[in-house]
C-alpha cells in the first residue's frame, strides 16, 4: 500500500517549539518537531537524556542543532545564553535579586525571620529558604546555615518552667517558637540529650484549659 506524501503544517507551541500532528488509524498523535527529527535520524534517547537545542532556539530543528544530553547540560546552555527562567525571569517569582540579597544580609546580621517576612509581605518559611540558599541558589550574598531555634540552656529552662506550671502558649511566645515545638521540647521528643524534667501533655488546647 502506497502512502501519499504530504508536507505537514506546524503550530507554534507556547514555549517556542514547533508542533505537528500525525494521524494513524483515525487517531491524532501530537509531536514536537525536534522529537520527530531526532527519532528519525538518531533513534530513541538513552535513559536520563533529553533533546537539547544547541542554540537554545526551540524553533530551530535542524539536525545539526540538536543533540541528546542531560537536563543539567541543557540548563547550563540556557543560562549561558541568557534564556534561563530562574530568578526574576520566572513568571512565579515574587522576589527580586536585590530583595534576596537584602534578606540574606539581614538574616546574617541576626534579624528574626518573622521581622524580615513582615517587612517584605512574605512568609517566614520563604525567608528561611532564601537565607539558607535553598532557593535562589545561583545568587550570592550571605548564606545563613540552619541554626537551632533555641539553645540547650533555653531548653532546660523551658522544661523547668513547664514543670512549674507555665503554659505551652506562654513558653512559645517567650522563646519565639511554635506551640508544637515547645511541647515537643517539654515532652522530650526534641533535644533528647538535654536535661530538665520531662512533661508530657496533650496538645488539645480546649481540653487542657478545662482540666484542673
N, C-alpha and C positions, 0 to 999 in steps of 0.2 A: 504493500500500500504506500503510495507516494504522498508526501506531505507538502502542501503548497507553502513556499517561502513567504514570510511576511515580516516586514520591519515593524518592530514594536514601538509604540509611543510611550514615553515615560512621564511620570508625575513627580514633581518636586516634593520630597519629604520635608517635614518641619525642621529637621536638623541639617538640611542641605544635601541629603543623599537623593540620588535618582532612584525611582521605584518603578518596577514593572509587574504586570500581572500575566502569568502564564495560565493556560487553561488545558485541562485534561479530563476527559470523560464528563464534560459539562461542569466541572468544578474549577473555581478560580484559586490560584496559588500565587500570592504576592511575594516578590523578592526585591531586595536592593540590587542595584546594578553591579556593585563591587562584588557581591556574593556570586552572581551569575558568572562574572568574568573569572574569578579565582577558581570556582568549581570546575569551569570548563577547561582551564589551562593548567591549573596547579593541583586539582583534586581537593579532597577534604582536608581540613587542617588537623594537626595533631592535637591531642587533648591539652587544654590550657592556652591555646593560641587563638588570636582573633585576627581579623583583616585590618591592616593599617594602611592609611594613605600617606605616602612619603612626604607630600607637601601639605598634609592636613586639610586638603580641599576635598570634602566629601562628594563633590560632583565630578571630580576628575578620576574616571575609572579606567584610564589607560593601564594596560598590564604592567608596564614598567614603573607605574606609580603605586603599585600595590604590593603588599608582602604579608606573610603570616608572621606575627610577632606577639609578644606579651602585652597585657594591659598596661603594665608599668612602663614599657618602652613607648607605647602609644601616648601615654600621658606625658612622658618626657618630651616627645615631639611637639605636643600641643603647647606645653609651657615654653619651649624654645622659640616657637613661632608666635607666641602671644595670644593663643586661642584657648587657653585653659579657662574653664568656667569656675575656678576656685576663687575664694576670697570675695572681693567686691563684685567680681563679674558674675557670681552666682545669682540667679533670679531670686533665690530664697534667702539671701544674705540680709541680715538686719543690722550688721555692724560694718564699720569702715576700718581700713588699716590703721588710721590714726586713733580710732577708738580702741582697737585691740591693743595697740602699744601702750595707750594710757592705762587701760585696765591692768595690764601686766606690770607696769611700773608702780601703780598704786597698790596693787596686791603685794608686790615685792617689798614695799615700804611698811607693810603690816596692816593696811586698811582692811576692814572686815568685808566679807563677801556681800552681806546684806546692804551695807552702805554704798558699795560700788554699784550693786544691782539697782538700788533705788535711784541713784544718780542718772543711770542710763535707761531706766524703764525696762529692764530685762530681769530674768530670774537669777537667783544666787547660784543655782546649779550651772547655768550657762557661763557666769563669771568664772566659776571654778574650772570649767573645761578650758576656757580661754587662757586663764592664768597658768594652768599646768601644761599648756601646749598640746592638749588633746585635740582641739580644733584649731584651725589657722596654723597648722604645723609649718607651713612654708615661710611664715613671718617670724622675724626676730623679736627682740625685746627681752625683758627679764622673766624667765620661766620660773615659776614657784612650784616646787615639788609638794606633793601631798603632805600635809602636816597633821599630827593628831589633833582632834578637836579640843582635847583637854590634856593637861599634864598628869603624871602619876600622882603628884601631891594633891591635885584637884580631885582626882578620882577618890582618893582616900577621904578627903573632906566631904565629898558628895555622899559617900556611903555612911559616914558618921552622922551627917545632918539628917539623912533619910531615916536612919535608925532612931534618931531623936525625935522624929515626928514631922520633919519638913516634908511638904508635898512635892510630888514629882514635878508639877507645874512650876512651883517656886524655884526648884533646883534648875530646871530647864531655862527659865528666864534669867536667873542669876549667872549661869555659866554660858549662856548663849548657845545652847544646844537644843535639840528637839526632845520632846517628852519621851519618845520611844528610846532615844539614845541614852537619856538619863535613867530610864527604867532598866535598860539592859546593863548599865554600869552597876546599879544597885543590886540587880539580880545575879551579877557575876557572869553574865553572858559575854561581856566585853571586859578587857583588862583583867583577865583571869588570874594573872600573877600578882596583881596589886593587892595590898592588904585592905582591911576595913571590914565591918560587919556586912554580911550579905542579907538583903531584904527582898524577898520575892512577894510580889503582889500583882493582882490582875490589873490589866490596862483598861478595864471597864470603868471609865471615869464616873458615870452616873451611879454605879453600884458602890464605888469607893466613897463617894460623897455621902451616901446614905448609911454607910457602915459605922458602927460605934467602936 
